Amino acid sequence: MIRAARALLARKGRLTSTLLDVAPETPSARQYIERFGSLGRVYELVGYEPSSRQRQALDRGVGKPRGEAG
């Protein structure tokens, strides 16, 4: 999963839940969240520095399993 996300990052230059969802070679963003706990954790594992806007969303709990915001 991480290898696929890294490849997507290399190809697109960024990662988002939408990119993960539409890329045929990666599992859905939801699957990454369920496996790794949050998109923030996935970003860390692939070496991606989220934009300030993405970071704010992550800080608000976007990209975490449902019911675990904050």
Backbone atoms as SQL, in Angstrom:
CREATE TABLE atoms (id INTEGER PRIMARY KEY, chain TEXT, resi INTEGER, resn TEXT, atom TEXT, x REAL, y REAL, z REAL);
INSERT INTO atoms VALUES
  (1, 'A', 1, 'MET', 'N', 0.827, -1.197, 0.000),
  (2, 'A', 1, 'MET', 'CA', 0.000, 0.000, 0.000),
  (3, 'A', 1, 'MET', 'C', 0.873, 1.264, 0.000),
  (4, 'A', 2, 'ILE', 'N', 1.895, 1.251, 0.851),
  (5, 'A', 2, 'ILE', 'CA', 2.761, 2.420, 0.930),
  (6, 'A', 2, 'ILE', 'C', 3.525, 2.597, -0.375),
  (7, 'A', 3, 'ARG', 'N', 3.991, 1.509, -0.946),
  (8, 'A', 3, 'ARG', 'CA', 4.696, 1.589, -2.233),
  (9, 'A', 3, 'ARG', 'C', 3.795, 2.227, -3.302),
  (10, 'A', 4, 'ALA', 'N', 2.537, 1.840, -3.331),
  (11, 'A', 4, 'ALA', 'CA', 1.604, 2.397, -4.312),
  (12, 'A', 4, 'ALA', 'C', 1.384, 3.892, -4.069),
  (13, 'A', 5, 'ALA', 'N', 1.275, 4.290, -2.801),
  (14, 'A', 5, 'ALA', 'CA', 1.095, 5.707, -2.479),
  (15, 'A', 5, 'ALA', 'C', 2.342, 6.508, -2.847),
  (16, 'A', 6, 'ARG', 'N', 3.525, 5.939, -2.620),
  (17, 'A', 6, 'ARG', 'CA', 4.766, 6.624, -3.005),
  (18, 'A', 6, 'ARG', 'C', 4.843, 6.810, -4.510),
  (19, 'A', 7, 'ALA', 'N', 4.443, 5.796, -5.246),
  (20, 'A', 7, 'ALA', 'CA', 4.461, 5.890, -6.707),
  (21, 'A', 7, 'ALA', 'C', 3.496, 6.973, -7.182),
  (22, 'A', 8, 'LEU', 'N', 2.334, 7.046, -6.557),
  (23, 'A', 8, 'LEU', 'CA', 1.367, 8.084, -6.909),
  (24, 'A', 8, 'LEU', 'C', 1.930, 9.463, -6.582),
  (25, 'A', 9, 'LEU', 'N', 2.554, 9.599, -5.437),
  (26, 'A', 9, 'LEU', 'CA', 3.180, 10.863, -5.059),
  (27, 'A', 9, 'LEU', 'C', 4.253, 11.255, -6.074),
  (28, 'A', 10, 'ALA', 'N', 5.064, 10.310, -6.482),
  (29, 'A', 10, 'ALA', 'CA', 6.125, 10.599, -7.460),
  (30, 'A', 10, 'ALA', 'C', 5.529, 11.048, -8.786),
  (31, 'A', 11, 'ARG', 'N', 4.426, 10.448, -9.169),
  (32, 'A', 11, 'ARG', 'CA', 3.791, 10.784, -10.444),
  (33, 'A', 11, 'ARG', 'C', 3.047, 12.117, -10.397),
  (34, 'A', 12, 'LYS', 'N', 2.353, 12.390, -9.296),
  (35, 'A', 12, 'LYS', 'CA', 1.491, 13.577, -9.207),
  (36, 'A', 12, 'LYS', 'C', 2.127, 14.742, -8.454),
  (37, 'A', 13, 'GLY', 'N', 3.118, 14.453, -7.613),
  (38, 'A', 13, 'GLY', 'CA', 3.761, 15.509, -6.846),
  (39, 'A', 13, 'GLY', 'C', 3.028, 15.900, -5.577),
  (40, 'A', 14, 'ARG', 'N', 1.942, 15.241, -5.280),
  (41, 'A', 14, 'ARG', 'CA', 1.172, 15.491, -4.064),
  (42, 'A', 14, 'ARG', 'C', 0.280, 14.294, -3.806),
  (43, 'A', 15, 'LEU', 'N', -0.307, 14.251, -2.622),
  (44, 'A', 15, 'LEU', 'CA', -1.266, 13.210, -2.273),
  (45, 'A', 15, 'LEU', 'C', -2.505, 13.852, -1.680),
  (46, 'A', 16, 'THR', 'N', -3.639, 13.337, -2.040),
  (47, 'A', 16, 'THR', 'CA', -4.905, 13.746, -1.448),
  (48, 'A', 16, 'THR', 'C', -5.801, 12.514, -1.382),
  (49, 'A', 17, 'SER', 'N', -6.837, 12.602, -0.597),
  (50, 'A', 17, 'SER', 'CA', -7.778, 11.482, -0.536),
  (51, 'A', 17, 'SER', 'C', -8.414, 11.249, -1.901),
  (52, 'A', 18, 'THR', 'N', -8.694, 12.308, -2.627),
  (53, 'A', 18, 'THR', 'CA', -9.299, 12.166, -3.951),
  (54, 'A', 18, 'THR', 'C', -8.351, 11.462, -4.908),
  (55, 'A', 19, 'LEU', 'N', -7.077, 11.857, -4.899),
  (56, 'A', 19, 'LEU', 'CA', -6.115, 11.180, -5.774),
  (57, 'A', 19, 'LEU', 'C', -6.021, 9.697, -5.428),
  (58, 'A', 20, 'LEU', 'N', -5.990, 9.378, -4.152),
  (59, 'A', 20, 'LEU', 'CA', -5.950, 7.973, -3.750),
  (60, 'A', 20, 'LEU', 'C', -7.203, 7.237, -4.224),
  (61, 'A', 21, 'ASP', 'N', -8.347, 7.884, -4.112),
  (62, 'A', 21, 'ASP', 'CA', -9.607, 7.245, -4.497),
  (63, 'A', 21, 'ASP', 'C', -9.704, 6.974, -5.994),
  (64, 'A', 22, 'VAL', 'N', -9.176, 7.859, -6.811),
  (65, 'A', 22, 'VAL', 'CA', -9.358, 7.706, -8.262),
  (66, 'A', 22, 'VAL', 'C', -8.212, 6.979, -8.954),
  (67, 'A', 23, 'ALA', 'N', -7.071, 6.857, -8.303),
  (68, 'A', 23, 'ALA', 'CA', -5.943, 6.169, -8.932),
  (69, 'A', 23, 'ALA', 'C', -6.201, 4.662, -8.934),
  (70, 'A', 24, 'PRO', 'N', -6.189, 4.052, -10.096),
  (71, 'A', 24, 'PRO', 'CA', -6.500, 2.620, -10.157),
  (72, 'A', 24, 'PRO', 'C', -5.463, 1.745, -9.465),
  (73, 'A', 25, 'GLU', 'N', -4.251, 2.251, -9.285),
  (74, 'A', 25, 'GLU', 'CA', -3.190, 1.433, -8.698),
  (75, 'A', 25, 'GLU', 'C', -3.107, 1.528, -7.180),
  (76, 'A', 26, 'THR', 'N', -3.941, 2.372, -6.557),
  (77, 'A', 26, 'THR', 'CA', -3.910, 2.500, -5.103),
  (78, 'A', 26, 'THR', 'C', -5.248, 2.089, -4.496),
  (79, 'A', 27, 'PRO', 'N', -5.195, 1.581, -3.269),
  (80, 'A', 27, 'PRO', 'CA', -6.446, 1.372, -2.541),
  (81, 'A', 27, 'PRO', 'C', -7.112, 2.728, -2.271),
  (82, 'A', 28, 'SER', 'N', -8.322, 2.703, -1.828),
  (83, 'A', 28, 'SER', 'CA', -9.036, 3.947, -1.529),
  (84, 'A', 28, 'SER', 'C', -8.448, 4.617, -0.295),
  (85, 'A', 29, 'ALA', 'N', -8.714, 5.897, -0.170),
  (86, 'A', 29, 'ALA', 'CA', -8.273, 6.640, 1.009),
  (87, 'A', 29, 'ALA', 'C', -8.830, 5.995, 2.273),
  (88, 'A', 30, 'ARG', 'N', -10.059, 5.545, 2.236),
  (89, 'A', 30, 'ARG', 'CA', -10.683, 4.890, 3.389),
  (90, 'A', 30, 'ARG', 'C', -9.889, 3.650, 3.804),
  (91, 'A', 31, 'GLN', 'N', -9.409, 2.882, 2.835),
  (92, 'A', 31, 'GLN', 'CA', -8.624, 1.694, 3.153),
  (93, 'A', 31, 'GLN', 'C', -7.293, 2.079, 3.808),
  (94, 'A', 32, 'TYR', 'N', -6.675, 3.153, 3.330),
  (95, 'A', 32, 'TYR', 'CA', -5.448, 3.625, 3.966),
  (96, 'A', 32, 'TYR', 'C', -5.715, 4.066, 5.406),
  (97, 'A', 33, 'ILE', 'N', -6.809, 4.779, 5.604),
  (98, 'A', 33, 'ILE', 'CA', -7.151, 5.255, 6.948),
  (99, 'A', 33, 'ILE', 'C', -7.400, 4.069, 7.879),
  (100, 'A', 34, 'GLU', 'N', -8.123, 3.075, 7.393),
  (101, 'A', 34, 'GLU', 'CA', -8.406, 1.906, 8.225),
  (102, 'A', 34, 'GLU', 'C', -7.130, 1.142, 8.560),
  (103, 'A', 35, 'ARG', 'N', -6.200, 1.084, 7.634),
  (104, 'A', 35, 'ARG', 'CA', -4.958, 0.320, 7.852),
  (105, 'A', 35, 'ARG', 'C', -3.944, 1.081, 8.708),
  (106, 'A', 36, 'PHE', 'N', -3.791, 2.392, 8.458),
  (107, 'A', 36, 'PHE', 'CA', -2.719, 3.158, 9.097),
  (108, 'A', 36, 'PHE', 'C', -3.207, 4.163, 10.140),
  (109, 'A', 37, 'GLY', 'N', -4.518, 4.300, 10.297),
  (110, 'A', 37, 'GLY', 'CA', -5.062, 5.143, 11.355),
  (111, 'A', 37, 'GLY', 'C', -5.422, 6.545, 10.950),
  (112, 'A', 38, 'SER', 'N', -4.759, 7.074, 9.929),
  (113, 'A', 38, 'SER', 'CA', -5.086, 8.417, 9.433),
  (114, 'A', 38, 'SER', 'C', -4.328, 8.678, 8.142),
  (115, 'A', 39, 'LEU', 'N', -4.807, 9.630, 7.381),
  (116, 'A', 39, 'LEU', 'CA', -4.057, 10.034, 6.193),
  (117, 'A', 39, 'LEU', 'C', -2.761, 10.723, 6.590),
  (118, 'A', 40, 'GLY', 'N', -2.771, 11.419, 7.710),
  (119, 'A', 40, 'GLY', 'CA', -1.542, 12.047, 8.194),
  (120, 'A', 40, 'GLY', 'C', -0.439, 11.023, 8.402),
  (121, 'A', 41, 'ARG', 'N', -0.788, 9.884, 8.937),
  (122, 'A', 41, 'ARG', 'CA', 0.201, 8.822, 9.141),
  (123, 'A', 41, 'ARG', 'C', 0.699, 8.284, 7.804),
  (124, 'A', 42, 'VAL', 'N', -0.198, 8.132, 6.857),
  (125, 'A', 42, 'VAL', 'CA', 0.196, 7.687, 5.515),
  (126, 'A', 42, 'VAL', 'C', 1.154, 8.699, 4.907),
  (127, 'A', 43, 'TYR', 'N', 0.834, 9.976, 5.034),
  (128, 'A', 43, 'TYR', 'CA', 1.717, 11.018, 4.500),
  (129, 'A', 43, 'TYR', 'C', 3.106, 10.921, 5.127),
  (130, 'A', 44, 'GLU', 'N', 3.169, 10.689, 6.422),
  (131, 'A', 44, 'GLU', 'CA', 4.465, 10.533, 7.092),
  (132, 'A', 44, 'GLU', 'C', 5.234, 9.346, 6.524),
  (133, 'A', 45, 'LEU', 'N', 4.554, 8.229, 6.358),
  (134, 'A', 45, 'LEU', 'CA', 5.211, 7.013, 5.897),
  (135, 'A', 45, 'LEU', 'C', 5.749, 7.114, 4.480),
  (136, 'A', 46, 'VAL', 'N', 5.082, 7.896, 3.645),
  (137, 'A', 46, 'VAL', 'CA', 5.556, 8.035, 2.258),
  (138, 'A', 46, 'VAL', 'C', 6.502, 9.214, 2.099),
  (139, 'A', 47, 'GLY', 'N', 6.658, 10.023, 3.159),
  (140, 'A', 47, 'GLY', 'CA', 7.557, 11.163, 3.072),
  (141, 'A', 47, 'GLY', 'C', 6.945, 12.382, 2.418),
  (142, 'A', 48, 'TYR', 'N', 5.632, 12.504, 2.520),
  (143, 'A', 48, 'TYR', 'CA', 4.931, 13.637, 1.921),
  (144, 'A', 48, 'TYR', 'C', 4.682, 14.715, 2.964),
  (145, 'A', 49, 'GLU', 'N', 5.019, 15.934, 2.616),
  (146, 'A', 49, 'GLU', 'CA', 4.738, 17.090, 3.480),
  (147, 'A', 49, 'GLU', 'C', 3.447, 17.734, 2.987),
  (148, 'A', 50, 'PRO', 'N', 2.345, 17.572, 3.720),
  (149, 'A', 50, 'PRO', 'CA', 1.076, 18.136, 3.267),
  (150, 'A', 50, 'PRO', 'C', 1.124, 19.659, 3.233),
  (151, 'A', 51, 'SER', 'N', 0.307, 20.225, 2.361),
  (152, 'A', 51, 'SER', 'CA', 0.194, 21.678, 2.289),
  (153, 'A', 51, 'SER', 'C', -0.382, 22.198, 3.603),
  (154, 'A', 52, 'SER', 'N', -0.275, 23.493, 3.816),
  (155, 'A', 52, 'SER', 'CA', -0.824, 24.064, 5.052),
  (156, 'A', 52, 'SER', 'C', -2.327, 23.827, 5.134),
  (157, 'A', 53, 'ARG', 'N', -3.006, 23.867, 4.018),
  (158, 'A', 53, 'ARG', 'CA', -4.444, 23.611, 4.009),
  (159, 'A', 53, 'ARG', 'C', -4.747, 22.153, 4.375),
  (160, 'A', 54, 'GLN', 'N', -3.966, 21.237, 3.815),
  (161, 'A', 54, 'GLN', 'CA', -4.143, 19.830, 4.164),
  (162, 'A', 54, 'GLN', 'C', -3.830, 19.605, 5.641),
  (163, 'A', 55, 'ARG', 'N', -2.783, 20.239, 6.139),
  (164, 'A', 55, 'ARG', 'CA', -2.395, 20.097, 7.540),
  (165, 'A', 55, 'ARG', 'C', -3.527, 20.577, 8.451),
  (166, 'A', 56, 'GLN', 'N', -4.162, 21.708, 8.101),
  (167, 'A', 56, 'GLN', 'CA', -5.284, 22.214, 8.899),
  (168, 'A', 56, 'GLN', 'C', -6.423, 21.202, 8.914),
  (169, 'A', 57, 'ALA', 'N', -6.714, 20.603, 7.766),
  (170, 'A', 57, 'ALA', 'CA', -7.781, 19.603, 7.693),
  (171, 'A', 57, 'ALA', 'C', -7.424, 18.388, 8.552),
  (172, 'A', 58, 'LEU', 'N', -6.176, 17.958, 8.484),
  (173, 'A', 58, 'LEU', 'CA', -5.747, 16.826, 9.305),
  (174, 'A', 58, 'LEU', 'C', -5.864, 17.159, 10.787),
  (175, 'A', 59, 'ASP', 'N', -5.510, 18.375, 11.147),
  (176, 'A', 59, 'ASP', 'CA', -5.608, 18.800, 12.541),
  (177, 'A', 59, 'ASP', 'C', -7.053, 18.830, 13.033),
  (178, 'A', 60, 'ARG', 'N', -7.999, 19.057, 12.123),
  (179, 'A', 60, 'ARG', 'CA', -9.424, 19.050, 12.471),
  (180, 'A', 60, 'ARG', 'C', -9.998, 17.644, 12.513),
  (181, 'A', 61, 'GLY', 'N', -9.194, 16.652, 12.133),
  (182, 'A', 61, 'GLY', 'CA', -9.659, 15.275, 12.187),
  (183, 'A', 61, 'GLY', 'C', -10.082, 14.708, 10.860),
  (184, 'A', 62, 'VAL', 'N', -9.989, 15.477, 9.786),
  (185, 'A', 62, 'VAL', 'CA', -10.283, 14.951, 8.463),
  (186, 'A', 62, 'VAL', 'C', -9.197, 13.941, 8.142),
  (187, 'A', 63, 'GLY', 'N', -9.590, 12.790, 7.611),
  (188, 'A', 63, 'GLY', 'CA', -8.614, 11.763, 7.287),
  (189, 'A', 63, 'GLY', 'C', -8.341, 10.788, 8.405),
  (190, 'A', 64, 'LYS', 'N', -9.229, 10.790, 9.416),
  (191, 'A', 64, 'LYS', 'CA', -9.157, 9.813, 10.494),
  (192, 'A', 64, 'LYS', 'C', -10.392, 8.939, 10.419),
  (193, 'A', 65, 'PRO', 'N', -10.352, 7.771, 11.054),
  (194, 'A', 65, 'PRO', 'CA', -11.562, 6.946, 11.056),
  (195, 'A', 65, 'PRO', 'C', -12.749, 7.705, 11.635),
  (196, 'A', 66, 'ARG', 'N', -13.898, 7.402, 11.169),
  (197, 'A', 66, 'ARG', 'CA', -15.114, 8.086, 11.652),
  (198, 'A', 66, 'ARG', 'C', -15.238, 7.932, 13.151),
  (199, 'A', 67, 'GLY', 'N', -15.612, 9.024, 13.785),
  (200, 'A', 67, 'GLY', 'CA', -15.781, 8.995, 15.230),
  (201, 'A', 67, 'GLY', 'C', -14.511, 9.295, 16.005),
  (202, 'A', 68, 'GLU', 'N', -13.388, 9.550, 15.282),
  (203, 'A', 68, 'GLU', 'CA', -12.121, 9.834, 15.956),
  (204, 'A', 68, 'GLU', 'C', -11.597, 11.215, 15.609),
  (205, 'A', 69, 'ALA', 'N', -12.462, 12.148, 15.290),
  (206, 'A', 69, 'ALA', 'CA', -12.024, 13.503, 14.944),
  (207, 'A', 69, 'ALA', 'C', -11.428, 14.184, 16.155),
  (208, 'A', 70, 'GLY', 'N', -10.475, 15.100, 15.861),
  (209, 'A', 70, 'GLY', 'CA', -9.922, 15.918, 16.936),
  (210, 'A', 70, 'GLY', 'C', -8.671, 15.457, 17.506);
